[in-house]
Amino acid sequence: MKLLNIGCGTRFHKDWINIDRISYSKDVIECDLKKGIPFPDSYFNIVYHSNLLEHFSKTEAFFLLKECFRVLNSGGIIRVAVPDLEEIVKIYLKSLEESRNGSKEWTYNYEWILLEMYDQTVRNKSGGEMLNYFLKENIINEEFVLKRCGAEAKRLIEYGKKILNENNAEIARKRDGKYKLLKKIKRILLNKKNLRELFIKKFLKEEYEALQIGRFRLSGEVHQWMYDSYSLSKLLSNCGFVNVIQRDAFSSYIKNWSNYNLDTEINGEVYKPDSFYMEAVKPEIK
């Protein structure tokens, strides 16, 4: 049984072949998926990707799914998880109505759901306004955010609190001007990349900011498109897949799916509850 997990990030299983644009582990193969999947035709029994497709344009997404179709063998299964546009829109409309009716609680939820809809599309720096939200000292609607985003949000909020504490300690240390100056000089001298960036910044001047934004926008972090179950089902069918079906985080054509803990945590919680899941099959060759 050959299993492929593409765009895996830091979430992968050793029983699978795991690939991504940047590898953070010896168990992950580094490759640019926009150039295709680096395996032969009909090689895998299962292809899986989670919260990847929305980072590709519509044209690129079609190409990627056709690549998934190509590397699957006859009767092979594809499983796709993406943020649920339909659910986001429903919550947006509810939060808008409740906010208009004077609900203070839903005013905060309204603020968050707008970030879910737009921030990962329009941001020009890593983390965007969602990260700033997680870095707040007090997140009033933390329960709502955690219900929307699950374990990933919990880790980011905990990280935000840690960073806040570290920043407060750093501010205290930086009161010593000599420490600040020496640290800056050391950082510049020991990092060739920083020297290169200083040269580019000096050469480009006011155009340097545009370069930075362009670099980030091409980094793969931003969302290029969003899907509901209807549009994703249609896209899978257009790529040649059959038996397209919507799943939850636990159910699957894939035997013992939950044991891999890709869509779920070890404790049974859903990893990204703001997602929906679709599966389909490459037709059997007659």
Secondary structure, DSSP 8 states (H G I E B T S, - for coil): --EEEES-TT---TTSEEEESS-SSTTEEE--GGG--SS-TT-EEEEEEES-GGGS-HHHHHHHHHHHHHHEEEEEEEEEEEEBHHHHHHHHHHHHHHHHTT-HHHHHHHHHHHHHHHHHHH-SSTTHHHHHHHT-S--TTHHHHHHHHHHHHHHHHHHHHHHHHHHHHHHHHTTSHHHHHHHHHHHHHH-HHHHHHHHHHHHHGGGHHHHHHHHHHTTT-S----B-HHHHHHHHHHTT-EEEEEE-SS--SSTTGGGG-SSB-TTS-BS-TTEEEEEEE-----
